Amino acid sequence: MFARNQIIACVVKQYGTGLYRSCVSLNQGNVICLSTHDDEQSATETINQFWQFWEACPKGETRRPEDVSLFIKSISTIPGSGEIALAA
């Protein structure tokens, strides 16, 4: 079996806080938290918007973790989206 990078997107529930984080991993060892929400539905919608953004970008143009900042900036003005954090 050959190795390849797979994009993983998920909603993470933070127990004890009642918050939900929209997260993506573009490659091994890299996780990006896109936003924090009060409800799971809003966090899931952020993931759906991320996939639309990702598919709309030409391959090779926006395919690095650093380029996801374009998407993060576009959602940072949406009501209900909270803090944004990057983790490696």
Buried (B, 14 or more C-beta within 10 A) or exposed (E): EEEEEEEEBEBBEEEEEEBBBBBBBBEEEBBBBBBBBEEEEBBBBBBEBBEEBBEEEEEEEBBEBEEBBEBBEEBBEEEBBBEBBBEE
